[in-house]
């Protein structure tokens, strides 16, 4: 049998010696069994299955043995290209995330460890296991321009009307997609960060699934539904986030006195800290993360000359230590091992 041109997948090598045929899509990839076997024991085992002695009973295409694959053609194409040419992951838009998702799925399924590790490493550059990585992600989210929602208006829409265009902000995908991809591929190291950002969303909005990022369309898009088993970690992280903010305001800041090295004889600086506490108690909002909120408090005090420099310096050091302790606790909030254990498990050196 021959394969119609429109069903020849990319890549297609004329000198290939095996055809991977997606089922039920019927997209064929003519490749080299030696290349695939070299990278994956699963492929090697598939190709070593004894074949019928009568060649007429074998499924053949273009003179090559056919192996049926039950994967999405776009994901299988990306995987094969990565095996032949290598892959460079990027984060310019949502499609870059979905491209990574497809390779992570199939590299996990077919035990291709180097591609899986490369995908996880790139995933953690955005959904980080370090506080520094978290800060870099937030800085980019606040500084990069939003992208237009790539949804095409419905056919009956008035093209001349001024229709508001939803914007997609960095990191371009919803944290729920990251949670669900991590669950699919058994990647735990990104879960604390993803649940932390997911907790910024109201549960009712998550269930409605009407956020523009959840409505993106792509074959490799993870589920846009919060799994029943993930309502517990979501709720625990949501409560922890709010408790951390109130603890910072009403315990840490309210009880933070002047430094022993105070230059203003203590009383003015003590009043300054009380004023800061009052300001923060009025400024915080339900959709704010404690990591960013603490930084905002430090910046607010930095501009306050009513508090002397030694007192401001001590407050900054203690507040940064508060942030680090809170970050270190995130995995345990949702019942996971420490960051160090998660990194050792998912990112072995």
Phi, psi and omega in degrees: 000151177253158179254124177303149182305320183288352177251005175276116181283171177245117013271158175222112183256122181300330181265013178294160183236012175205147181244124173265121185243117181287140180237122017259007187290331179074025176270130186250141177236117179266114189224188181249121184299329181295323180294313182292320180296327181297328185262343187217123175294331179294313176299318181301317180292321179300318184283345181267359179298129181304136181260158178300142180291332178270108185299337181291342180267359178273148175279121185232145173222129181052036179074011182242149174297142180258134171241120181281135182239137182251055181234161175293134180305320181295324180284321178294321177300313181297320180295313182298316179299321179295325180289324180279315191248354189080175183215144174238114181275145178226177180217058182270336182196182183295327181300327178297321177293317181293326175298314177299318182302317180297316180291321179296319179300307187284329176292330174288314182298319185258015174055048177259089194296322185290324177288320178299315180296319180295320180294318180294318179301317180291323179300323182281351174288340177255309180261080198279158172258004177242152178294324178297317178296321176300314181297320179295321179295316179295319178300318179293319180299326182276340186255332183279143178291149178286154178257147178297145175296124185280020180281134178279134179301151179299154185303329183271006181288145178281110185293342181268351182283153177276093182264125178298137181256123178292147181248142178253117183265157174301137010268028165075338176239156181284142178300337177296325177295323179292317178301312184291324175295318179298320178295318180300320190253006178058050177247106186269339189294338180265352186295315180302315179295316181295319178291327177300312179288327177296328182292348176286345181263141177291141183300322179298322179290324177296316181293323178294330177055039180254009176293140181307324181292330179282343182264004176300148182245125177194141181302330184266006182295127175295170180302145177260015179250140176282118180296148181303323181289345181262358176293328180293305178299326176299313182295318180296319180290322179299314180292320180297318181299314180293321179295323180295320181293313180294325177295320179296317183288305194267349174247302184295302184289317183296330182258005182275111179266185180288161181282151173302336179266020183305134181269349185252017179065034167073307190300314178299321180290322176300320177295323179297320179291324176295320178295320178299316179301316179296318180296316181294322181296334178269337188270335188289149180232161185297329182258063176219143180266143181299329180299314179286324182297319179296319178298319178298322178295319178297317180293324178297316181289330181300327182271002185260099180286354176289344176251131185291164184298314179300322180291320177295320180296317179294319179299316180300315181298316181290323179292321177294324176294323176300314178301314184296318178298318181295318178297317181298335182277344189306313180301318182293334179301322182255020172078025179255162175294178182296163176305317182300318180291322179295318179296317180298327182282316187264338182232061181298141182279000000 
